[in-house]
Amino acid sequence: MTRFVLVAGAWLGAAAWDEVVAELRAAGHEPYALTLPGLGERQHEAGETPIGLESHVRDIVDTVERLDLRDVVLVGHSYSGIPVGQAAERIGDRLSRVVFVDANVPADGESFVSVWPDGRAAVEASIAATGGFWPPLTAADFDGQDLTPDGITRLVAGSTPHPGATLTDRATLARPLSDLPATYIKCLMDWPEPSPDVAELLKSDTWQLVTTNTGHWPMFSQPRELAAILGGL
């Protein structure tokens, strides 16, 4: 039995993992899907206090400590690889492994948008134009990602504007990410090769690469397969 904390990417909350959670539970594991502040059912929190990257990192750490989880596998998808990677450092010996699902990875002093040389300006302009939030994708943006019409409908319906500061705040790492026990799950239909920063991390003896032939949102396109990968780590 493995304990998982699952964190979805930009715009999405815990419900994104519903099918994966069901598969993991059926296999005897203990999954916890987390909605970060300002997203999903916690969208109202964005109006109470400013939400930045540290808010998301702290929420993941607090969840692990509040539930007193040990030997936990932290799973971050897409954007959430950045706060999950930082949280993995902070929980110390509570961590068993960190898993990045087609995810961004944190680099000390860098932000989510700083690695987007061509798209950074567009993302920052979009955040500025929409009151500090990154607007969700539309149905057309999910074309070519191995999703059924129902899956796309669920993705669109489950998305909420993403707090912009979490994308522009800089990550802080106390030690090299390559020191952590980690698995990177690359979704080949989104892009066939890991990004250069991930490729460099995969040179570490503590990192491993797993590939899956689906799009960027495997919890919607291939939840059973994703759960099997997670359960087999």
N, C-alpha and C positions, 0 to 999 in steps of 0.2 A: 504494500500500500504506500502510495506517495501522496504528499500534500502539495497542491499546486495553488499559487495565486496568479490569476490570469487577468491581464490588463490589455484592453483593446486599444487600437490606434486612434488617430484624430477623429473627432466628431462622435465617437461611439462610447457606449457604456457597457455595463456587465451583460446586458441581454444579448450582445453580439456572440457571447460564448455559450448560449443556452444548449445548443445541440452537442457541443464539445463537452460541456459539463455533464450532460446526461450520459454520454458514452464513457466518460472517465468514471463516473459513479457506478455504472453498470459493471465496469471492470474492477471495482473494489478500491478505487482511489478516492481521495478527499480533496475535491476542487473548490476553490473560492474565487468567484469572478468579482472583480472590483470595478466600480464606477468612480472615476476620478472627479474631484471637485470641479463644478462648472459645466459638467457634461451629463447627458441623459437625465435621470430622475434627480440629479443634483445640480441641475442647470440653475436653479434659483440662487445657489450659493455664489454665483458670479456677480450678483448684485449686492452682496453683503460685504465682502472684503475682496481686495485685489487678489487675483489668482495668477501666480507665476509658476515657473518650473519647480521652484523649491516647494510650493504647495503640493504638487503632484508627487515629488519624491517623498516628502514627509508623510503623505497620506498612505503610501505603500508601506513605508517602514512602520507607521503607527498600526496598520492593519495586522502585520505580522506579529508585532509585540502585543497588541491587544488580545489577539486570539492565541497568544503564546505558542506560535507555530515553530516547530523544530524540523530540521532536515527538509526544509521547504524548497520547492522549485519555483522560482519567479519566472513568469512568462510575459514578455512584452511584444506586442505586435506593432509594426510600423513606427509611428511617432513614439509610442510608449516604450520602445527600447531605450530611449534616452533617460526618462526617469527610473525605469526598472533597472538599468545598468548602474545608476548611482545608488539606488536603494540596495542593490545586491552587495555593494561594498559595505554599506552601513549596518546591515543586520548581522555581520560577523559570522560566528559559528552556527547561527540558525540556518544559514544557506547550504543547500545541497548542490544546487546547480542553477544557473540563469540561462534561459532560453530566449533567443531573439527570433521572432517569426517574421521573416522578410522585413526586418526592422532597421531603423536608424540605430546607431550605437553612439553613446556619449564620448566626447573627447574633451579633455580639460580645457576650459576657456572658449569652447566653441558652442554654437547653438544649433537648433534644428535647421534654421534657414542659412546658416553660414556655409553649409556644404552644398548649397544650391547656387552655383555661380550664375546660372541663367534665369533661375526662377525666383531668386530671393527678392528682387525688386517687386515682382508681381505679387508675391505673397504678402510682403510688407504693405504694399499699396492697398491690397484687398482688406487687410486688417484695419488699416487706417480709415478706409472708406465705410466700414461697417461697425464703427463704434468699438473697436478693439477686439473683434472676433474674426476668426477665419471661417467664411461661409462654407457649409457642407457642399459636397459634390452633387451633381444632378445625375439622373438615371443614365444619360448618354455617356457620362464619364466612366461608367463601369463596363462598357463594351469591351469584348476581347479578354475578359478576366475569368472565364469559365463559370459564369454565374447564370442561373436560370432566371426567367422573368420574375418568379416569386422571390428569389434571392435578392435581386436588385430592388424590388419593391420593399423588402424588409430592411435592406441597407439604407435606403433613402428615408424610410419612415422612422428608423431608429437613430438617425443622425441629428445632432444639434450643433449650433455654432460653437467653435472651439476657442477657448480663451487665448488671445493672441500673444500675450506675454510669455506663455509657456513655450512658444516657438522661437522667440527672440532672446530670451534669457540664456545666459551662458552656463554650461554644465560645469560642475566641480567634482574632480576625482582626486582622492587622496593617494591612490597608487595606480599603477598601470592596469587597465581593464584586462590585459592579456594574462594577468595573474589569476583571474577567476576561473572556476570550472564552468565552461559555457558550451552551449550548442547553438549553432546558427542554422535555421531552417530557411533554405532559399526556395522561393516559389518561381519555377522556371518560366512560366508563361508571362510573368510580369517583366522579367529581365533575366537572361540566362546565366549571368555571372554575378558573383558578389561584388559590391562596390570596392574600390581600392582600399579604403580603411578597414573594411571587414576582411578582405583578403590578407592584409597584413596581420590582423589579429589571429587569423586561422593558422598562422605559422607557429603559434604557441602550442606547446604540448598539452595544454589544458583545454584547448578549444577543438571542437569537431564540427564538421559540415554535414548536414542532411539536406537532400534535395527532394522536391515533390513537384509533380507535373500539374500545377494548377496556377491560378492567378493570385493576386496580392491579398485577397480576403479568404483564406482557406477555411476559416471557421464557418463561412457561408457556402463555399463551393464544394469543400470536401471535409466536412466536420468529422466523419468517422475515421478517415485516413489520418487527419491531424491528431485526433485523440490517440490513435494507435501509435503514432510517432512519439507523442509525449509520454504515453504509458510505457514505451519500450526503452526510454532513456535510462 
